[in-house]
Amino acid sequence: MDARILDIADHLLLIERELHVQGWWSDEPPSAEALASTVPFAVDSMSFEQWLQWIFLPRMKEILERGLALPNASGILVMAETVYVDRPEESRQLRKLLAEFDQLISPSA
């Protein structure tokens, strides 16, 4: 298996762990309507943390498990910087992990 795939899988676990550490992990899923959002990052129906937990992480895990083509770019850090502009300390580790994810996902990584 490609080392990059393993690095991405490890990073997904680190992102999940950080959501738990910060208390941003939810046991209650968003509604089916919220999950069906077609707006980028589902900003119309859920928080960024919910999007990470319920859409981003499951989709990325499915891509890795099924051997599907990886996205050729990720702008997730830009969104995180916007969301956490008023919580820079609290979100520092999560933003660091998302920045590293963006680097891993780009083809030049």
BELVENKA-V588238 format. One line per field, one symbol per residue. phi: phi as a letter, one per 20 degrees, with the letter a starting at -180 (. if undefined). burial: I if it has 9 or more other ideal C-beta (glycine too) atoms within 8 Angstrom, else O. Layout:
phi=???
burial=???
This chain:
phi=.ggfffffffffffffffffgfmeededfffgfffegdfgllfecbfgffggfedfffffffgffemfffgebbdffgfffffdgecffgegfffffffffgffffgef
burial=OOOOIIIIIOIIOIIIOIIIOIOOIOOOOOOOOIIOIOOOOIIOIIOIIIIIIIIIIOOIIIIIOOOOOOOOOIOIIOIIIOOIOOOOOOIOOIIOIIIIIIOIIIOOO
